[in-house]
Amino acid sequence: MSVGRPKKPRLSYDARVTWLALAGGAPAVVVAIVALSRWQADLGVRMLLGVAVLVSWLLGALAVRERATRSLQTLANLVAAVREGDTSIRARGADPFDSLGLAYFEVNALAEQGRQRRYEAFEAASLLRQVMESIDVALFAFDPSGKLRVVNRVGEEWLATPAERALGRSAVSLGVSGALAGEAPRIADLALGGRSGRFEIRRGVYRHEGRPHDLLVVSDLGRTLRDEERLAWQRLIRVLSHEINNSLAPIQSLAGSLQSGIERSGAAASEADLREGLAVIEARARSLARFLHAYAQLARLPAPRPGAVDVGEWVRRTAALESRLAVHVHPGESVTLQADGDQLDQLLINLVRNAADAASETGGAVSIGWRANDTGLVLEVVDDGPGITDGANLFVPFFTTKPEGSGIGLALARQIAEGHGGALSLANRDGVRGCVARLWLPLRPRQEDAR
């Protein structure tokens, strides 16, 4: 609410001070003029002295007015500066033992207090911004009209839209209206922005500029649960790798030695059977060792080592590796990622291989396309296969529907994506047969992901 100037009175304060000063000196002027009129002196001298008395009287009244009003104007300027937020100005002559100095002293103290509070508010706002950017949950604030007013970094990533474009849009257009409806706090399976999964939803109300705003706090429980699940599997894999390899190594060595001995001794037909059996044992041991090595990749996957990755070159190179069918590449805009190129190759090879496996069942095709915005890259691998029948176990390690599958391809792909601060999801296509694997990756790794 702005403070307007009051209506000007019929007689201003300046005029009242002037009249009071004139009235205070009037008796002395009257006495002086009467005395001069009775003085037996030259008329010119008396007139000159009379003019001097009148001029002195007027100048004295104006000096009193200037002294009284200038101090008040100084105080008014100081208070106006404090009201406008400028707390750097100070009044000179502050003295708690003088009436005017005391007023200056109190205004200076008020300005200093305002400066301290403004500095504290700035620090608090800076801390709040740091907290909002550091926490691993999405924050959204909506005004009474339902428009987005505040979003943090995680919220931008979930929406796949920079804050400059998201602010001012409604919750429906942003895809987060489902979180604003229903009870809170609660845990629900929802599609929010560009993500779908299990989320913890909390809501609150705060006031800004006198109006209530809705604060929405959303945390992705699915990723946390997957991290815990992956850690459990990693511990299991380490134990299995150690124990089984300790048994496989001597078996494989013994089988090879026996086969070499039989070949040197010129064995009979029964020995041929033994040779064949030992060959099977050795082959099976090698196959089991390969599987264990593949499983151990989940536990030994190193942290990404970011470097420049040209998306177009990466996609075309990986698509060319699939020999069973021609993978169609739909080029997007030219974009470069800061990511681990070797790990991204492994990720996309798994996605293309799964898509080709599915497409070969129906004689369909596989295609890859991508698009980018200010926050990240969205890459889609689309197939014309039969689609997903058991979506709950897609990313569970060792779960597979293929006779020769290891069950770690998708789990490893998701682990690589999340290691880069991204996300991977699979879903059936809308209205047509087939499946789409959607990969989202940030253009540049976050500091905690790069360490």
DAHUTA-V75783 format. One record per residue. SS is DSSP state (helix for helix, strand for strand, loop for the rest). PHI is phi in radians with two decimals (* if undefined). NEAR is the number of other C-alpha atoms within 8 Angstrom. Layout:
BEGIN
ss=SS phi=PHI near=NEAR
ss=SS phi=PHI near=NEAR
END
This chain:
BEGIN
ss=loop phi=* near=2
ss=loop phi=-1.38 near=3
ss=loop phi=-1.70 near=4
ss=loop phi=-1.51 near=4
ss=loop phi=-1.29 near=4
ss=loop phi=-1.20 near=4
ss=loop phi=-1.13 near=4
ss=loop phi=-1.23 near=5
ss=loop phi=-1.21 near=5
ss=loop phi=-1.11 near=4
ss=loop phi=-2.22 near=6
ss=loop phi=-1.23 near=8
ss=helix phi=-1.09 near=6
ss=helix phi=-1.06 near=8
ss=helix phi=-1.16 near=8
ss=helix phi=-1.13 near=9
ss=helix phi=-1.08 near=11
ss=helix phi=-1.08 near=12
ss=helix phi=-1.14 near=9
ss=helix phi=-1.14 near=8
ss=helix phi=-1.13 near=13
ss=helix phi=-1.13 near=11
ss=helix phi=-1.15 near=8
ss=helix phi=-1.14 near=7
ss=helix phi=-1.64 near=10
ss=helix phi=-1.04 near=9
ss=helix phi=-1.00 near=8
ss=helix phi=-1.14 near=7
ss=helix phi=-1.17 near=11
ss=helix phi=-1.08 near=8
ss=helix phi=-1.08 near=8
ss=helix phi=-1.13 near=10
ss=helix phi=-1.20 near=9
ss=helix phi=-1.10 near=8
ss=helix phi=-1.11 near=8
ss=helix phi=-1.14 near=10
ss=helix phi=-1.18 near=7
ss=helix phi=-1.65 near=6
ss=loop phi=-1.32 near=7
ss=loop phi=-1.51 near=4
ss=loop phi=-2.49 near=6
ss=loop phi=-1.07 near=6
ss=helix phi=-1.08 near=6
ss=helix phi=-1.09 near=6
ss=helix phi=-1.13 near=8
ss=helix phi=-1.12 near=12
ss=helix phi=-1.16 near=8
ss=helix phi=-1.09 near=8
ss=helix phi=-1.15 near=9
ss=helix phi=-1.13 near=11
ss=helix phi=-1.09 near=8
ss=helix phi=-1.08 near=8
ss=helix phi=-1.11 near=10
ss=helix phi=-1.13 near=9
ss=helix phi=-1.10 near=8
ss=helix phi=-1.07 near=8
ss=helix phi=-1.06 near=12
ss=helix phi=-1.15 near=9
ss=helix phi=-1.12 near=8
ss=helix phi=-1.10 near=9
ss=helix phi=-1.12 near=13
ss=helix phi=-1.14 near=10
ss=helix phi=-1.14 near=8
ss=helix phi=-1.08 near=11
ss=helix phi=-1.07 near=12
ss=helix phi=-1.07 near=8
ss=helix phi=-1.13 near=8
ss=helix phi=-1.27 near=9
ss=helix phi=-1.40 near=9
ss=helix phi=-1.09 near=8
ss=helix phi=-1.10 near=9
ss=helix phi=-1.19 near=8
ss=helix phi=-1.13 near=8
ss=helix phi=-1.08 near=9
ss=helix phi=-1.08 near=11
ss=helix phi=-1.08 near=8
ss=helix phi=-1.13 near=8
ss=helix phi=-1.13 near=12
ss=helix phi=-1.13 near=9
ss=helix phi=-1.11 near=8
ss=helix phi=-1.10 near=11
ss=helix phi=-1.12 near=11
ss=helix phi=-1.10 near=7
ss=loop phi=-1.45 near=6
ss=loop phi=1.70 near=7
ss=loop phi=-1.59 near=8
ss=loop phi=-1.84 near=10
ss=loop phi=-1.60 near=6
ss=loop phi=-1.47 near=8
ss=loop phi=-2.27 near=7
ss=loop phi=-1.57 near=11
ss=loop phi=-1.48 near=5
ss=loop phi=1.52 near=6
ss=loop phi=-1.18 near=12
ss=loop phi=-2.60 near=10
ss=loop phi=-1.14 near=9
ss=loop phi=-1.78 near=6
ss=loop phi=-2.20 near=7
ss=helix phi=-1.05 near=7
ss=helix phi=-1.21 near=9
ss=helix phi=-1.08 near=12
ss=helix phi=-1.13 near=12
ss=helix phi=-1.08 near=11
ss=helix phi=-1.07 near=14
ss=helix phi=-1.05 near=12
ss=helix phi=-1.19 near=8
ss=helix phi=-1.16 near=12
ss=helix phi=-1.08 near=11
ss=helix phi=-1.11 near=8
ss=helix phi=-1.12 near=8
ss=helix phi=-1.10 near=13
ss=helix phi=-1.13 near=9
ss=helix phi=-1.12 near=8
ss=helix phi=-1.10 near=11
ss=helix phi=-1.10 near=10
ss=helix phi=-1.08 near=8
ss=helix phi=-1.19 near=8
ss=helix phi=-1.16 near=8
ss=helix phi=-1.14 near=8
ss=helix phi=-1.12 near=8
ss=helix phi=-1.13 near=8
ss=helix phi=-1.12 near=8
ss=helix phi=-1.10 near=8
ss=helix phi=-1.11 near=8
ss=helix phi=-1.14 near=8
ss=helix phi=-1.13 near=8
ss=helix phi=-1.10 near=8
ss=helix phi=-1.08 near=8
ss=helix phi=-1.12 near=8
ss=helix phi=-1.11 near=8
ss=helix phi=-1.10 near=8
ss=helix phi=-1.06 near=10
ss=helix phi=-1.39 near=9
ss=helix phi=-1.61 near=6
ss=loop phi=-1.25 near=6
ss=loop phi=-1.68 near=6
ss=loop phi=-2.28 near=10
ss=strand phi=-1.60 near=13
ss=strand phi=-2.04 near=14
ss=strand phi=-2.34 near=13
ss=strand phi=-2.21 near=12
ss=strand phi=-2.08 near=13
ss=loop phi=-1.40 near=12
ss=loop phi=-1.01 near=9
ss=loop phi=-1.50 near=5
ss=loop phi=1.47 near=8
ss=strand phi=-1.65 near=12
ss=strand phi=-1.25 near=15
ss=strand phi=-2.04 near=10
ss=strand phi=-2.44 near=9
ss=strand phi=-2.59 near=13
ss=loop phi=-1.68 near=11
ss=helix phi=-1.06 near=9
ss=helix phi=-1.11 near=11
ss=helix phi=-1.07 near=12
ss=helix phi=-1.07 near=13
ss=helix phi=-1.14 near=11
ss=helix phi=-1.13 near=12
ss=helix phi=-1.34 near=12
ss=loop phi=0.96 near=11
ss=loop phi=-2.50 near=12
ss=loop phi=-1.14 near=10
ss=helix phi=-1.03 near=8
ss=helix phi=-1.06 near=5
ss=helix phi=-1.60 near=7
ss=helix phi=-1.44 near=10
ss=loop phi=-1.09 near=11
ss=loop phi=1.60 near=8
ss=loop phi=-1.62 near=9
ss=strand phi=-1.43 near=9
ss=helix phi=-1.11 near=11
ss=helix phi=-1.15 near=7
ss=helix phi=-1.19 near=7
ss=helix phi=-1.52 near=11
ss=loop phi=1.43 near=12
ss=loop phi=-2.07 near=12
ss=helix phi=-1.13 near=9
ss=helix phi=-1.09 near=10
ss=helix phi=-1.34 near=10
ss=helix phi=-1.44 near=8
ss=loop phi=-1.70 near=6
ss=loop phi=1.54 near=6
ss=loop phi=-1.33 near=5
ss=loop phi=-2.64 near=7
ss=loop phi=-1.32 near=8
ss=strand phi=-2.74 near=8
ss=strand phi=-2.04 near=8
ss=strand phi=-2.57 near=8
ss=strand phi=-1.60 near=8
ss=strand phi=-2.43 near=10
ss=strand phi=-1.88 near=11
ss=strand phi=-2.11 near=12
ss=loop phi=1.03 near=10
ss=loop phi=-1.70 near=9
ss=strand phi=-2.17 near=8
ss=strand phi=-2.44 near=8
ss=strand phi=2.78 near=10
ss=strand phi=-1.76 near=11
ss=strand phi=-2.27 near=13
ss=strand phi=-1.70 near=12
ss=strand phi=-2.04 near=14
ss=strand phi=-2.27 near=10
ss=strand phi=-2.31 near=11
ss=strand phi=-2.68 near=7
ss=strand phi=-2.25 near=8
ss=strand phi=-2.38 near=8
ss=strand phi=-1.92 near=8
ss=strand phi=-2.39 near=7
ss=loop phi=0.96 near=4
ss=loop phi=1.43 near=5
ss=strand phi=-1.98 near=8
ss=strand phi=-1.33 near=10
ss=strand phi=-2.12 near=12
ss=strand phi=-1.61 near=12
ss=strand phi=-1.80 near=12
ss=strand phi=-1.99 near=13
ss=strand phi=-2.07 near=11
ss=strand phi=-2.21 near=11
ss=strand phi=-2.11 near=10
ss=strand phi=-1.48 near=11
ss=helix phi=-1.33 near=10
ss=helix phi=-1.06 near=9
ss=helix phi=-1.17 near=7
ss=helix phi=-1.09 near=8
ss=helix phi=-1.13 near=8
ss=helix phi=-1.16 near=8
ss=helix phi=-1.08 near=8
ss=helix phi=-1.14 near=8
ss=helix phi=-1.10 near=8
ss=helix phi=-1.14 near=8
ss=helix phi=-1.08 near=8
ss=helix phi=-1.12 near=8
ss=helix phi=-1.16 near=10
ss=helix phi=-1.07 near=11
ss=helix phi=-1.10 near=9
ss=helix phi=-1.13 near=8
ss=helix phi=-1.14 near=11
ss=helix phi=-1.05 near=10
ss=helix phi=-1.15 near=8
ss=helix phi=-1.09 near=9
ss=helix phi=-1.07 near=11
ss=helix phi=-1.13 near=8
ss=helix phi=-1.23 near=8
ss=helix phi=-1.24 near=8
ss=helix phi=-1.10 near=10
ss=helix phi=-1.08 near=8
ss=helix phi=-1.53 near=8
ss=helix phi=-1.24 near=10
ss=helix phi=-1.02 near=8
ss=helix phi=-1.19 near=8
ss=helix phi=-1.10 near=10
ss=helix phi=-1.10 near=12
ss=helix phi=-1.15 near=8
ss=helix phi=-1.15 near=8
ss=helix phi=-1.09 near=12
ss=helix phi=-1.14 near=11
ss=helix phi=-1.15 near=8
ss=helix phi=-1.11 near=9
ss=helix phi=-1.12 near=11
ss=helix phi=-1.14 near=8
ss=helix phi=-1.15 near=8
ss=helix phi=-1.13 near=11
ss=helix phi=-1.13 near=8
ss=helix phi=-1.34 near=6
ss=helix phi=-1.56 near=6
ss=loop phi=1.12 near=6
ss=loop phi=-1.24 near=9
ss=loop phi=-1.46 near=6
ss=helix phi=-1.09 near=6
ss=helix phi=-1.09 near=7
ss=helix phi=-1.21 near=9
ss=helix phi=-1.14 near=9
ss=helix phi=-1.09 near=8
ss=helix phi=-1.11 near=8
ss=helix phi=-1.07 near=10
ss=helix phi=-1.12 near=8
ss=helix phi=-1.12 near=8
ss=helix phi=-1.14 near=12
ss=helix phi=-1.12 near=11
ss=helix phi=-1.14 near=8
ss=helix phi=-1.07 near=10
ss=helix phi=-1.13 near=12
ss=helix phi=-1.12 near=8
ss=helix phi=-1.16 near=8
ss=helix phi=-1.10 near=11
ss=helix phi=-1.13 near=9
ss=helix phi=-1.11 near=8
ss=helix phi=-1.15 near=8
ss=helix phi=-1.15 near=10
ss=helix phi=-1.13 near=8
ss=helix phi=-1.10 near=9
ss=helix phi=-1.11 near=9
ss=helix phi=-1.11 near=9
ss=helix phi=-1.14 near=10
ss=helix phi=-1.11 near=11
ss=helix phi=-1.15 near=12
ss=helix phi=-1.05 near=9
ss=helix phi=-1.07 near=10
ss=helix phi=-1.50 near=11
ss=helix phi=-1.82 near=6
ss=loop phi=-1.07 near=6
ss=loop phi=-1.34 near=4
ss=loop phi=-1.17 near=7
ss=loop phi=-1.05 near=11
ss=loop phi=-1.99 near=7
ss=loop phi=-1.12 near=10
ss=strand phi=-2.72 near=9
ss=strand phi=-1.30 near=9
ss=strand phi=-2.20 near=11
ss=strand phi=-1.35 near=10
ss=helix phi=-1.10 near=10
ss=helix phi=-1.05 near=10
ss=helix phi=-1.13 near=7
ss=helix phi=-1.04 near=10
ss=helix phi=-1.17 near=11
ss=helix phi=-1.13 near=9
ss=helix phi=-1.12 near=8
ss=helix phi=-1.22 near=11
ss=helix phi=-1.09 near=13
ss=helix phi=-1.22 near=9
ss=loop phi=-1.30 near=6
ss=loop phi=-1.40 near=12
ss=loop phi=-1.68 near=6
ss=loop phi=-1.33 near=5
ss=loop phi=-2.67 near=7
ss=loop phi=-1.47 near=10
ss=strand phi=-1.56 near=11
ss=strand phi=-1.44 near=9
ss=strand phi=-1.86 near=10
ss=strand phi=-1.76 near=8
ss=loop phi=-1.10 near=7
ss=loop phi=-1.78 near=8
ss=loop phi=-1.23 near=7
ss=loop phi=-1.23 near=7
ss=loop phi=-2.58 near=8
ss=strand phi=-2.14 near=9
ss=strand phi=-1.71 near=12
ss=strand phi=-1.78 near=11
ss=strand phi=-2.69 near=14
ss=loop phi=-1.47 near=11
ss=helix phi=-1.08 near=10
ss=helix phi=-1.11 near=6
ss=helix phi=-1.18 near=9
ss=helix phi=-1.13 near=10
ss=helix phi=-1.03 near=10
ss=helix phi=-1.09 near=9
ss=helix phi=-1.08 near=13
ss=helix phi=-1.21 near=11
ss=helix phi=-1.06 near=10
ss=helix phi=-1.12 near=11
ss=helix phi=-1.14 near=13
ss=helix phi=-1.15 near=12
ss=helix phi=-1.10 near=9
ss=helix phi=-1.10 near=8
ss=helix phi=-1.12 near=14
ss=helix phi=-1.15 near=14
ss=helix phi=-1.02 near=8
ss=helix phi=-1.20 near=13
ss=helix phi=-1.17 near=15
ss=helix phi=-1.17 near=9
ss=helix phi=-1.25 near=9
ss=helix phi=-2.03 near=9
ss=loop phi=1.26 near=8
ss=loop phi=-1.56 near=10
ss=loop phi=-2.12 near=13
ss=strand phi=-2.26 near=15
ss=strand phi=-2.40 near=11
ss=strand phi=-2.27 near=13
ss=strand phi=-2.53 near=11
ss=strand phi=-2.62 near=12
ss=strand phi=-2.55 near=9
ss=strand phi=-2.38 near=10
ss=loop phi=-2.38 near=8
ss=loop phi=-1.24 near=6
ss=loop phi=-1.86 near=12
ss=strand phi=-3.14 near=13
ss=strand phi=-1.98 near=13
ss=strand phi=-2.01 near=11
ss=strand phi=-2.04 near=11
ss=strand phi=-2.19 near=11
ss=strand phi=-1.91 near=14
ss=strand phi=-2.00 near=12
ss=strand phi=-2.24 near=15
ss=loop phi=-1.81 near=15
ss=loop phi=-1.33 near=16
ss=loop phi=-1.29 near=11
ss=loop phi=1.63 near=11
ss=loop phi=-1.63 near=9
ss=loop phi=-1.85 near=4
ss=loop phi=-2.25 near=6
ss=helix phi=-1.30 near=7
ss=helix phi=-1.21 near=5
ss=helix phi=-1.91 near=7
ss=loop phi=-1.02 near=10
ss=loop phi=-1.82 near=10
ss=loop phi=-1.41 near=9
ss=loop phi=-1.00 near=8
ss=loop phi=1.37 near=7
ss=loop phi=-1.47 near=11
ss=loop phi=-2.65 near=9
ss=loop phi=-1.85 near=5
ss=loop phi=-1.69 near=5
ss=loop phi=-1.04 near=5
ss=loop phi=-1.84 near=4
ss=loop phi=-1.41 near=7
ss=loop phi=-1.66 near=11
ss=loop phi=1.41 near=11
ss=loop phi=-2.08 near=14
ss=helix phi=-1.05 near=9
ss=helix phi=-1.24 near=11
ss=helix phi=-1.08 near=12
ss=helix phi=-1.18 near=11
ss=helix phi=-1.09 near=14
ss=helix phi=-1.15 near=12
ss=helix phi=-1.08 near=8
ss=helix phi=-1.14 near=11
ss=helix phi=-1.06 near=15
ss=helix phi=-1.25 near=10
ss=helix phi=-1.14 near=10
ss=loop phi=-1.66 near=13
ss=loop phi=1.39 near=11
ss=loop phi=-1.87 near=11
ss=strand phi=-2.65 near=10
ss=strand phi=-2.32 near=12
ss=strand phi=-2.48 near=7
ss=strand phi=-2.19 near=8
ss=strand phi=-2.70 near=9
ss=strand phi=-1.23 near=10
ss=loop phi=-1.25 near=10
ss=loop phi=-1.43 near=5
ss=loop phi=1.41 near=4
ss=loop phi=-2.35 near=5
ss=loop phi=-1.34 near=11
ss=loop phi=2.16 near=13
ss=strand phi=-2.37 near=16
ss=strand phi=-2.23 near=12
ss=strand phi=-1.74 near=12
ss=strand phi=-1.95 near=11
ss=strand phi=-1.94 near=13
ss=strand phi=-2.03 near=12
ss=strand phi=-2.34 near=12
ss=strand phi=-1.21 near=12
ss=loop phi=-1.16 near=10
ss=loop phi=-2.32 near=8
ss=loop phi=-1.18 near=12
ss=loop phi=-1.23 near=7
ss=helix phi=-1.05 near=6
ss=helix phi=-1.22 near=5
ss=helix phi=-1.36 near=10
ss=helix phi=-1.40 near=11
ss=loop phi=-1.31 near=5
END
